[in-house]
Amino acid sequence: MDHAKTEEPYWRPVFEGYEFSRAWEEENLPDVVFLVYNDHASAFDLSLIPTFVLGTGAAFATADEGYGPRPVPGIESDPELAAHIAHSLIRDDFDLTLANEMTVDHGLTVPLSLMFGDVGKWPCKVIPFHVNVVQYPVPSGARCFALGRALRKAIESYDRPLKVQVWGTGGMSHQLQGPRAGLINRAWDNAFLDRLVEDPVGLSRVPHLEYVEEAGSEGIELVMWLIARGAMSDLDGSGDVEVKHRFYHVPASNTAVGHLILENHTRAQEPAEGVK
């Protein structure tokens, strides 16, 4: 997108997979996106390795990742909702790092670009939530899934009527180094997408070693999707989810691209959260 290559034959199929999603976002524009992502040594490096970081500031600038910031706007956040979520999650025994100041890198801005396009300002507020999936030890899928369930409780207990979407991000199977560099596992990726919809509890129990063996060293990023899935109402019987869109594509550089929109339906209200 930054180099105007989206219509080139190699890249066109990737971006076509998000055309439905952009239309869906226009019809279901939230007040706030709670965006789960991982920093790539921009805000946090080996000198500081927090497991979960909740952005609690009013705004966050785009990071310079070594060649200047991406030509996209920074994000405006919702510090009041973020503070409420912080209180709720910490009371539920999740140890968070709270960041009033940090920069946000491509792990956060690329999903926004894919869903909202080339804009001068993002059309909603964004609360950044960083998960360490770079330096071991990293959190388990079960821990991320439980955090998602606690996140739903936090959002629903807020005393203002906001439309909130929860986005889980991260590449599917890929490995960037070593003898298996370039690894892509289509079958495992698609089984992950199946289980994320149909058996999220069982999927949350998949151990780290399976992610590494089957999806490559960077495939562990998929645990971040479980935070978003944990925020859905079907898990406690208060509603159900509807698959609005599913997309999977290889190649996209050296990473498999997968994308889901799960629309949350509760029995007491209209569709609330969309989960990416």
C-alpha positions in Angstrom: 0.0 0.0 0.0 2.8 2.4 0.9 4.4 1.9 -2.5 1.2 1.7 -4.6 1.7 -1.9 -5.5 -1.7 -3.3 -4.5 -2.8 -3.8 -8.1 0.3 -5.7 -9.1 -0.5 -9.4 -10.0 1.4 -10.8 -7.0 -0.3 -8.6 -4.4 -3.8 -8.1 -5.9 -5.2 -11.4 -4.5 -4.1 -10.4 -1.0 -5.9 -7.0 -1.0 -9.0 -8.4 -2.8 -9.4 -10.6 0.3 -10.1 -7.5 2.4 -12.6 -5.8 0.1 -15.6 -7.4 1.9 -14.0 -6.4 5.2 -13.7 -2.8 4.3 -17.4 -2.7 3.3 -18.3 -4.5 6.5 -16.3 -2.0 8.6 -18.1 1.0 6.9 -21.5 -0.6 7.9 -20.3 -1.6 11.4 -17.9 1.3 12.3 -17.1 1.0 16.0 -16.4 3.8 18.5 -13.3 2.0 19.6 -11.1 -0.9 18.4 -9.2 -2.8 21.0 -6.3 -4.0 18.9 -4.2 -6.9 20.0 -0.8 -6.9 18.3 2.9 -7.5 18.9 5.6 -4.9 18.9 8.7 -5.7 16.7 11.5 -4.2 18.9 10.2 -0.7 18.3 8.8 0.3 21.7 10.2 -2.8 23.5 13.5 -4.5 22.9 15.7 -6.9 24.9 16.2 -4.3 27.6 12.5 -4.4 28.5 10.3 -7.4 27.7 6.7 -7.0 29.1 4.3 -9.8 28.5 1.1 -7.8 28.2 1.1 -4.0 27.6 -2.1 -1.9 27.7 -1.9 1.5 26.1 -3.6 3.9 28.5 -2.6 7.2 26.9 -4.7 9.6 24.8 -2.7 9.2 21.6 0.2 7.1 20.2 2.6 8.1 17.4 3.7 5.8 14.6 7.1 4.2 15.2 10.2 4.8 13.2 11.3 1.2 12.4 14.6 2.1 11.0 13.6 3.7 7.8 11.2 6.4 9.0 7.6 6.0 10.2 5.0 4.5 7.9 3.1 7.2 6.0 0.0 6.7 8.1 -1.6 8.6 11.0 -0.9 7.9 14.6 -3.8 6.6 16.7 -6.1 8.5 19.0 -7.1 6.3 21.9 -9.8 6.3 24.7 -7.9 6.6 28.0 -11.1 6.4 30.1 -12.1 3.1 28.6 -8.5 1.9 28.8 -8.3 2.8 32.5 -11.5 0.9 33.1 -10.2 -2.1 31.3 -6.9 -1.9 33.3 -8.8 -1.9 36.6 -11.0 -4.8 35.6 -8.2 -7.0 34.2 -5.9 -6.4 37.1 -8.6 -7.1 39.6 -9.1 -10.4 37.6 -5.4 -11.1 38.3 -3.8 -10.3 35.0 -0.6 -8.5 35.5 -0.4 -5.7 32.9 2.2 -3.1 32.1 0.4 0.2 31.6 1.9 2.5 29.0 0.9 6.1 28.8 3.6 6.8 26.2 4.9 4.5 23.5 5.1 4.3 19.7 3.1 1.7 17.7 4.7 -0.1 14.8 3.5 -2.1 11.7 2.0 -4.8 13.9 -0.8 -2.3 14.7 -0.8 0.0 11.7 -0.9 -2.6 9.0 -4.2 -4.1 10.2 -5.7 -0.6 10.4 -4.6 0.1 6.8 -6.1 -3.2 5.5 -9.4 -2.5 7.1 -9.7 1.2 6.6 -7.6 2.0 3.6 -5.5 5.1 2.9 -6.9 7.7 5.3 -5.7 11.0 6.8 -7.1 10.0 10.2 -8.3 6.6 11.5 -12.2 6.7 11.7 -12.3 5.5 15.2 -10.3 5.4 18.4 -7.8 2.6 19.0 -6.6 1.1 22.3 -3.3 -0.7 21.7 -2.7 -4.0 23.5 0.8 -5.5 23.0 1.6 -9.2 23.6 5.1 -10.5 23.7 5.4 -13.3 21.1 9.0 -12.5 20.2 11.2 -13.3 23.1 10.6 -16.5 25.1 9.0 -17.1 27.5 5.7 -16.1 25.8 2.2 -16.4 27.1 0.3 -19.6 26.4 -2.8 -19.8 24.2 -4.8 -20.7 27.3 -3.6 -17.6 29.1 -4.5 -15.4 26.1 -7.9 -17.0 25.8 -8.7 -16.4 29.5 -7.6 -12.8 29.1 -10.0 -12.4 26.2 -12.9 -13.7 28.4 -11.9 -11.2 31.1 -11.7 -8.5 28.5 -15.3 -9.1 27.5 -16.4 -8.7 31.1 -14.4 -5.5 31.4 -15.9 -4.0 28.2 -19.5 -5.0 29.1 -19.1 -3.5 32.6 -18.2 0.0 31.3 -20.8 2.6 32.1 -20.9 4.3 28.7 -22.7 2.9 25.6 -19.8 2.3 23.2 -19.5 0.0 20.2 -16.3 -1.9 20.7 -14.5 -4.2 18.3 -11.7 -6.6 19.4 -9.1 -7.3 16.8 -6.6 -10.2 17.2 -3.6 -9.9 14.8 -0.5 -11.9 13.8 0.7 -13.9 10.9 -0.3 -17.5 10.3 2.4 -20.1 9.5 5.8 -18.5 8.8 9.4 -18.7 9.8 11.9 -16.0 9.0 15.2 -17.7 9.8 17.1 -20.9 10.0 16.9 -24.1 7.9 13.1 -23.9 7.8 13.0 -20.3 6.6 10.0 -19.8 4.3 7.9 -22.5 6.0 4.2 -22.4 5.1 1.7 -25.0 6.4 -1.7 -24.5 4.6 -3.4 -27.5 6.2 -2.5 -26.5 9.7 -3.4 -22.9 9.1 -6.9 -23.8 7.9 -7.4 -26.3 10.7 -6.6 -23.5 13.1 -9.3 -21.3 11.4 -11.8 -24.1 11.7 -11.0 -24.7 15.3 -11.0 -21.0 16.2 -14.7 -20.9 15.1 -15.8 -24.4 16.2 -13.6 -25.4 19.1 -11.9 -22.4 20.6 -11.6 -24.0 24.1 -9.7 -27.0 22.7 -7.6 -24.8 20.4 -6.5 -22.7 23.4 -4.8 -25.8 24.9 -2.5 -26.3 21.9 1.1 -26.1 23.4 3.8 -23.8 22.2 5.8 -26.6 20.7 3.0 -27.5 18.3 2.9 -23.9 17.0 6.7 -24.0 16.4 6.7 -27.4 14.8 3.7 -26.9 12.6 3.5 -23.2 12.0 7.1 -22.1 12.2 8.9 -20.0 14.8 6.8 -17.0 14.1 3.5 -18.9 14.0 3.3 -18.4 17.8 1.8 -15.0 16.9 -1.5 -16.8 16.5 -2.0 -17.0 20.3 -3.0 -13.3 19.9 -6.1 -14.4 17.9 -7.3 -16.3 21.0 -7.6 -13.0 23.0 -10.1 -11.8 20.4 -11.9 -15.2 20.3 -12.2 -15.3 24.1 -14.2 -12.0 24.0 -17.2 -13.7 22.2 -20.5 -14.4 23.8 -21.0 -18.0 22.7 -18.5 -19.1 25.3 -20.8 -18.4 28.3 -24.0 -19.2 26.5 -25.2 -15.6 26.3 -25.1 -15.5 22.5 -23.5 -16.9 19.4 -21.1 -16.0 16.7 -21.6 -15.7 12.9 -18.8 -16.1 10.4 -19.2 -13.0 8.2 -16.0 -13.5 6.2 -13.1 -15.9 5.9 -10.0 -15.5 3.8 -6.7 -17.3 3.4 -4.0 -16.7 0.9 -0.5 -17.8 0.1 1.9 -16.2 -0.9 2.1 -12.9 0.8 5.9 -12.3 0.9 7.0 -15.2 3.2 3.9 -15.3 5.5 0.6 -17.0 5.1 -2.3 -14.6 5.4 -5.5 -15.5 7.2 -8.5 -13.3 8.1 -11.8 -13.9 9.9 -14.7 -11.6 10.8 -16.8 -13.1 13.5 -19.8 -11.1 14.4 -21.0 -11.4 17.9 -24.7 -11.8 18.6 -26.0 -11.6 22.1 -29.6 -12.5 23.0 -30.2 -9.2 24.6 -29.0 -6.8 22.0 -27.9 -6.2 18.4 -24.5 -7.4 17.1 -21.8 -5.9 19.2 -18.2 -6.9 18.6 -16.5 -7.9 15.4 -13.4 -10.0 16.0 -10.5 -10.0 13.5 
